[in-house]
């Protein structure tokens, strides 16, 4: 992806009952992100406060009930317990995909913190 360009998803899938979110990027990359990672690294202020980084916060309902686009730059996810305040920018989702590829799920959980 050229420097400064915004990653854009081409396809998003999260089948009911699944524990993974699948995203295919317009550059051809395709990744599965476990719900545990999405919920744990939720970037919203109620999960993270107003710190400079995003910490992994375990727990919370992992049933993904809804996905909505936010403009042309992000997704809003609604979880089984009603939590829906996290706005996941495409850039942030791309970063999660890259980190998962490099570290795997357990490695990303163990990392415990990502830059905003």
PEKAFEN-V797753 format. One record per backbone hydrogen bond with DSSP energy under -1.0 kcal/mol. NH is the residue of the N-H (numbers start at 1). CO is the residue of the C=O. Records with the same first field share a line. If there is no record, write none. Layout:
NH->CO / CO
This chain:
5->2
10->24
11->24
13->22
18->15
21->33
22->13
23->31
24->11
25->29
26->8
28->25
31->23
33->21
35->19
37->34
38->34
39->35
40->36
41->37
42->39
48->44
49->45
54->114
56->112
57->40
65->78
66->78
68->76
70->74
73->70
74->70
75->88
76->68
78->66
79->83
80->63
82->79
88->75
90->73
93->89
94->90
95->91
96->92
97->93
98->94
99->95
100->96
101->97
102->98
103->99
104->100
108->104
109->105
110->106
111->107
112->108
114->54
116->52
